[in-house]
Amino acid sequence: MAEVELLAGVLSKTGDVMEGVGADQMSLPTPCDDYDVEALIQHIVGWLRVFEANCHGRTYEADLADHPCGADPAGEFRTAAAGVIAGWEKYGFDRQVAVTGSQLPGEAVFGMTVMEYLTHGWDLAVATGQPIPFTEQEAAEALSRAEGMLLPEYRGVGMAFGEIVPVAADAPAVDRFVAFLGRDPVPTSAR
């Protein structure tokens, strides 16, 4: 799967999940302990704006801790997603990209974006009772990137990622992916 095609698929499916969120679901808890549905949506849109600016060589100036979405968060998300895809297509991966003040290889920032949106798209789908939309191939590629990037020192209490949750080696790729990031996979019967 081509890299930009991978990200475009993940972002499109995450946008679909956002569109499926009901107004009465905003206060529901999510698998991402720090966020209810509304806060997770704000996080998802705010960080996509950061990735969009950064992949175009710009700096995102707004405060990420306080990103209120307007009346159409899914629309905001889709606009930023189109910008992210356009940035990677135009400028490619063989470059340094700034993210929150640090210069990182473009391929690493791209991988972070894939991981971020497959994870939080999954979080949002689980929290709102929607089907998990990601394909085996998308999840397997995200897992491969995560295994190459996510170091043990980023895991544990007070860290960005939890400890790896054990799952069967033949579990669906999306289950292995979210388990690698420290989340309990949702049983297939609950999807």
C-alpha positions as CSV (number, residue, x, y, z in Angstrom):
1,M,0.0,0.0,0.0
2,A,1.4,3.4,-1.0
3,E,2.2,5.6,2.1
4,V,-0.1,8.5,1.2
5,E,-2.9,6.0,0.3
6,L,-2.5,4.4,3.7
7,L,-2.9,7.8,5.5
8,A,-5.7,8.9,3.3
9,G,-7.7,5.7,4.1
10,V,-7.1,6.1,7.8
11,L,-8.0,9.8,7.8
12,S,-11.1,9.1,5.7
13,K,-12.3,6.4,8.0
14,T,-11.6,8.5,11.1
15,G,-13.7,11.3,9.5
16,D,-16.5,8.8,8.9
17,V,-16.5,7.8,12.6
18,M,-16.5,11.5,13.6
19,E,-19.6,12.1,11.4
20,G,-21.3,9.2,13.2
21,V,-21.0,10.7,16.6
22,G,-24.3,11.9,18.1
23,A,-24.7,15.1,20.0
24,D,-25.9,13.0,22.9
25,Q,-22.6,11.1,23.0
26,M,-20.2,13.9,23.8
27,S,-19.8,13.2,27.5
28,L,-19.3,9.4,27.0
29,P,-15.9,8.0,28.3
30,T,-13.4,6.8,25.7
31,P,-10.6,4.2,25.9
32,C,-8.2,7.1,26.0
33,D,-8.5,7.8,29.7
34,D,-7.8,11.5,29.5
35,Y,-10.7,12.3,27.2
36,D,-14.4,12.0,26.9
37,V,-15.8,12.0,23.4
38,E,-16.0,15.8,23.1
39,A,-12.5,16.3,24.3
40,L,-11.2,13.5,22.1
41,I,-12.8,15.1,19.1
42,Q,-11.1,18.4,20.0
43,H,-7.8,16.6,20.4
44,I,-8.2,14.8,17.1
45,V,-9.0,18.0,15.1
46,G,-6.4,20.1,16.9
47,W,-3.5,17.7,16.4
48,L,-4.5,17.2,12.7
49,R,-4.2,21.0,12.3
50,V,-0.7,20.7,13.7
51,F,0.3,17.9,11.4
52,E,-1.2,19.8,8.4
53,A,0.8,22.9,9.2
54,N,4.0,21.0,9.9
55,C,3.9,18.9,6.7
56,H,3.7,22.1,4.7
57,G,6.6,23.6,6.6
58,R,4.5,26.0,8.7
59,T,4.1,26.3,12.4
60,Y,0.7,25.9,14.1
61,E,0.3,28.9,16.3
62,A,-2.9,28.1,18.3
63,D,-2.9,26.6,21.8
64,L,-3.5,22.8,21.4
65,A,-4.6,22.5,25.0
66,D,-7.6,24.8,24.1
67,H,-8.9,23.8,20.7
68,P,-12.6,24.3,20.5
69,C,-14.2,22.8,17.5
70,G,-17.0,24.7,15.7
71,A,-20.4,23.4,14.7
72,D,-18.9,20.9,12.2
73,P,-15.9,19.1,13.7
74,A,-16.0,16.4,11.1
75,G,-15.9,19.1,8.4
76,E,-13.0,20.8,10.1
77,F,-11.3,17.4,10.3
78,R,-11.8,16.6,6.6
79,T,-10.5,20.0,5.6
80,A,-7.3,19.5,7.7
81,A,-7.0,15.9,6.4
82,A,-7.1,17.1,2.8
83,G,-4.3,19.5,3.7
84,V,-2.2,16.8,5.3
85,I,-2.5,14.6,2.3
86,A,-1.7,17.5,-0.1
87,G,1.4,18.4,2.0
88,W,2.8,14.8,1.9
89,E,2.1,14.5,-1.8
90,K,3.7,17.9,-2.6
91,Y,6.8,17.8,-0.4
92,G,7.4,14.1,0.2
93,F,9.0,12.3,3.1
94,D,12.7,12.8,2.5
95,R,13.0,15.9,4.7
96,Q,13.0,17.2,8.3
97,V,9.6,18.2,9.6
98,A,9.1,20.3,12.8
99,V,6.6,19.0,15.3
100,T,6.1,21.0,18.5
101,G,9.6,22.5,18.2
102,S,11.5,19.4,17.4
103,Q,12.8,18.5,13.9
104,L,12.1,14.9,13.0
105,P,12.5,12.9,9.9
106,G,9.5,13.2,7.6
107,E,8.9,9.5,7.6
108,A,8.7,9.5,11.4
109,V,6.2,12.3,11.4
110,F,4.2,10.5,8.8
111,G,4.2,7.3,10.9
112,M,3.1,9.3,14.0
113,T,0.2,10.7,12.0
114,V,-0.9,7.2,10.8
115,M,-0.7,5.9,14.4
116,E,-2.4,8.8,16.0
117,Y,-5.5,8.7,13.7
118,L,-5.9,4.9,13.6
119,T,-5.7,4.9,17.4
120,H,-8.1,7.7,18.0
121,G,-10.4,6.7,15.3
122,W,-10.6,3.3,17.0
123,D,-11.1,5.1,20.4
124,L,-14.0,7.1,19.0
125,A,-15.6,4.2,17.3
126,V,-15.5,2.1,20.5
127,A,-16.7,4.9,22.7
128,T,-19.7,5.6,20.5
129,G,-20.6,2.0,19.6
130,Q,-19.7,2.3,15.9
131,P,-18.1,-0.4,13.8
132,I,-14.3,-0.2,13.8
133,P,-13.7,0.8,10.2
134,F,-10.0,0.1,9.6
135,T,-8.8,-2.7,7.3
136,E,-6.4,-5.4,8.2
137,Q,-3.8,-3.9,5.9
138,E,-4.1,-0.4,7.4
139,A,-3.8,-1.8,11.0
140,A,-0.9,-4.1,10.1
141,E,1.0,-1.2,8.5
142,A,0.3,1.0,11.5
143,L,1.4,-1.7,13.8
144,S,4.6,-2.2,11.9
145,R,5.4,1.5,12.2
146,A,4.5,1.5,15.9
147,E,6.8,-1.4,16.6
148,G,9.6,0.5,14.9
149,M,9.0,3.8,16.7
150,L,7.5,3.3,20.1
151,L,10.3,2.8,22.6
152,P,9.7,1.3,26.1
153,E,10.5,4.6,27.8
154,Y,7.3,6.1,26.4
155,R,5.2,3.5,28.3
156,G,3.8,3.4,31.7
157,V,2.0,5.5,34.3
158,G,2.1,9.2,33.4
159,M,3.5,8.4,29.9
160,A,1.8,8.7,26.5
161,F,1.3,5.0,26.1
162,G,0.3,2.1,28.3
163,E,2.0,-1.2,28.7
164,I,1.5,-3.7,25.9
165,V,-1.7,-5.7,26.4
166,P,-1.2,-9.4,25.6
167,V,-3.3,-10.7,22.7
168,A,-3.1,-13.8,20.5
169,A,-0.6,-13.7,17.7
170,D,-3.3,-14.5,15.2
171,A,-5.7,-11.7,16.6
172,P,-6.9,-9.2,14.0
173,A,-4.3,-6.6,13.1
174,V,-6.4,-3.8,14.6
175,D,-6.5,-5.7,18.0
176,R,-2.8,-6.3,17.9
177,F,-2.2,-2.6,17.0
178,V,-4.3,-1.1,19.9
179,A,-2.9,-3.7,22.3
180,F,0.6,-2.7,21.4
181,L,-0.4,0.9,22.2
182,G,-1.7,-0.2,25.6
183,R,-5.4,-0.5,25.0
184,D,-7.7,-3.5,25.6
185,P,-9.0,-4.6,22.3
186,V,-12.8,-4.8,21.9
187,P,-14.0,-8.4,21.5
188,T,-15.1,-9.1,17.9
189,S,-18.6,-10.0,19.3
190,A,-19.0,-6.4,20.6
191,R,-18.2,-4.8,17.2
